[in-house]
Amino acid sequence: MTIYTGTIVDTPGDPFHGDPAGALRQDEALLVTDGVIAARGSLAALRAAHPGEPVTRLDGGLLVPGFVDAHVHYPQIRAIGGLGLPLLDWLEQCALPEEAKLADPAYARAVAAEFLDNLIAAGTTSALVFGSHFAPAMDELFTAAEQRGLNMTSGLVLSDRILRPDLLNSPETALADSADLILRWHDRGRLRYAVTPRFSLSASDEMLDACAQLLGKGVWFTSHINENLAEIATVAGLFPAAQHYLDTYRRHELVTPRSVFAHNVHPDDAELTLLAEHGAAVAHCPTSNSALGSGLFPLRRHVERGVRVALGSDVGAGAGLFLPSEALQAYFMQQLLGPAGLPLTPVHLLYLATRAGARALGLDERVGDFAVGKDFDAVWLRPADGSTLAVNLRHARDTTDALARIFTLATPADVAAVWLRGVRAQSV
Ligand SMILES: [Zn+2]
């Protein structure tokens, strides 16, 4: 047992429905037993109830729930910074040549370690990870994630057309390799499996049928949608009978409460209605959308239609693994949208970086806030003395104001410690 004490902040409520301020909660201490939060309250009360238990003091800064990244690419950790290209050119010139190198398991092992250590050092404790096109590279990722205690959902990336030939697999191979990976890794500790066609642009109807068969095994589903206008036009040409981009997945029953679609920058109203009806979630990736010039995410339309939205870093198109930077960019984009935008408060930003992701990934019974009974996945954000953030935190009026300053100024250098189910990460 350990008692942690500091300024402990989480968002058990939903700031998109009701008063945003009412979604925020603050406490002084948490009691953690075997990695799970057993009690919360004042330090005096927890010490009185549990005398003799060790107390870890987290003085300065804030303790918040571990971040949940709903869309990030493991094979792209070495491919960040390819500026100046739209999506399809960026894929061809920056991302896919690097992804092809993961055919070598030793290369994949090194990339998996770099990816996961940096993800955790950025405060992310749960993630829906877009995998590799190579099954041995997925074994490397799952093995490394298990060693580190990351709460991870991931899967083999499937494509059978248009991409460079060394990244393609047939629907038959996709079925066999995925079934094998599901057997070994799905629901093993904190790991889960997600069926992952890259996007319907590179997946034929036969491949999407194979995905539907795999989804029948009770696993998760993720892919890309409506990111870029040239991509959308290509998909429309490839599926002339589809009503819209989402229909290319819906026709194969891939739009479900266990489905997470990345981007959705350019949806039509029918797609938003379908996503809401089927309970599927969207991963909004603001720095990626900005870097690739993909567009300004219509958050208000998603929220008003009842579509769940989480945040993704989308590394390597995104500008880094630090979810608070994605939250800040999401705020910027809603400001830039003017009257069509949805103004975000600091409470919205904390919610988007934590509980919204847990809900999108169906993990909200286990993580995303500091309720009693949930896993102690936590990030201690404490800036170095004298830094601009430290100066600003000293002058914050209240906790909400402190959150605003953290989301504006914090970087991964301000992550002082990370806990994964009660175990302090060594890589931070
Ligand atoms: Zn992506």
Boltz pocket constraint, residues with backbone or C-beta under 6 A from the ligand:
constraints:
  - pocket:
      binder: B
      contacts: [[A, 71], [A, 73], [A, 130], [A, 224], [A, 262], [A, 314]]
      max_distance: 6.0
